[in-house]
């Protein structure tokens, strides 16, 4: 059983809504058949967050582009489905997750942490930074939110273990 405060639910749903916008369908091919099949243009994302969420599969640029063309649309669909699951199941402050929903939560929390961590340029010293950061620091709310997402993910992993 998960129990959240109203403010936590609001924050989580807001973050997940942001994620849904970030992983919206990407660049598609100009070819109508390829577009219908969900084949993308293979271009690597220039946005650092998207590059973190959809990293290159190969060191070779051509191989990576080919792989991205055929897989990115499906990966985006999966990330959107996971985010939707969190958004829908987190409507109230008390709820129970099925095993499938719990896995979607884990993947979505990971995506949220990757997104926020990339934007904040988080390093392994993040906990030390938060401990010494003034609450007046304009970055403080974002860092605390990152830490909270880490706590949620860890708690869910432990509950499933």
N, C-alpha and C positions, 0 to 999 in steps of 0.2 A: 504494500500500500504506500503510495507516494502522498506526501502532505506538503503543500506549499502555501505560503502567505499570498494574499491577493496581489501585492506588489511584485512578488517573484513571478507569478503567473503572467502578469502584464509585461514584465521585462522579457521573460522567456518567449512569449508569443510575439513580441515586437522584434526580437532578435531573429526568430524563425521567419517572420515576414520579410525581414531584410534579406535573409538567406534565399528565400524564394525569388526575390528580384535578382540577386546575384547569379543564380544558376538558371535563370530563364534560358530559353533556347538560344543557342549561339549562332555563329555564322553558318549559313547553309549554302549549299552549292547553287549555282545558277541553273544547273540542269534540272528540269522538272522531275525526271525519274529519280535522280539522286536525292532531290529534296523530298520526294514522296517516301523514299526508303530511309530517310534520316541521315543521309551521308553528308557530312560537313565539308568545309573547304580545306580542312587540315591545317589551317594557320594556328600557330602557337599564340596563346593569349599574351597581350602586352601588359594587361593589368596584373600586378604582382599577386593579388588575391586569387584571381582565376588561375594564374600559373601555379600557385600552391595547391589549389583544389584539383587542378587537372594537369599534373606534372607530365613532362615528356617521358615517354616509355622507353626511349632509346637514346643513346648518345648521338647517333647518326641522325642528322636533321631530316633527311628524306624518309627514313624508316619511321621516325617519330611522327612526321606529318601524315604518312599513310595510315599509321595506327590510329592517330587522332581522328582522321576522316571517318573511320568506320566505328569508332567506339564512343566518341565524346557525347553524341546525342543520347545514347543509352545511359552513360554515366550521369549526365545532367538530369535525365528522367528519374534515375534512382535517387539522386540527391533531393530533387523536388518531392518525390514520394515520401522520403524519410522526413523531410521538413514538414510536409502536410500532416503526417502521422503525429508528430510532436504538437503541431498547432491544434489539431483536432482533439487529441487525448488530454491536452493541458487546458481544457476549458474551465475546470473547477479546481479548487484547492485540494481535493482528495480524489484519487483515482488509482486503479490497479491496471497494470500493463500485462498484456499477453506476452508470451515469449517473442513473438514476431515484432510486436510494438516495442518491446525493450531493446531489441537489436536495432530497430529503426532509430530509437532514441540515442543509442550509443553512436551510431554513424552520424546522426545529425549534430549531436554535441561535439563530436570530433570536428565536423565541418565548421561549426561555429567557433571553436577554439582556434582552428587553423586560420580562419578569416580574421578574427580579432587579433590573434598573435602576429599575423603578417602586418596588419595595420599598425600595431604597436611596436613592431620590431622586437618581439619578445625573445629573450635569451634564457639560458638555463638559470641565470641569476634572478629570474623574475620574482621569486619569493623574497629574496633579500631586498630587491628594489622596493617592493610593496611595503615591507617592514620598516624601511627608512623613509618612505615617501610621506610628505606632509599631506594631510587631507585637503589642504588648500591648493595643492598641485592640480592643475586642470586635467592632467592625465589620470589622476587617482580613481575616478569612477570607472573608467574603462579598464584599468588594471585590476580593480577589485571585481569587476564583472568577469574578466578572464579567469581570475582565481576561483570565483564562484562556479563557473562552468567546469573548471577542472575538478572541483569538489563534487559536483553533480555526476560527472562522468565516473570518477573514482567510486562514488557511493553506489552507482548502478552496477559497475563491474563487480564490486564486492557482494552486492545483493544477488547477482546472477551466479557467482562463483560458488 
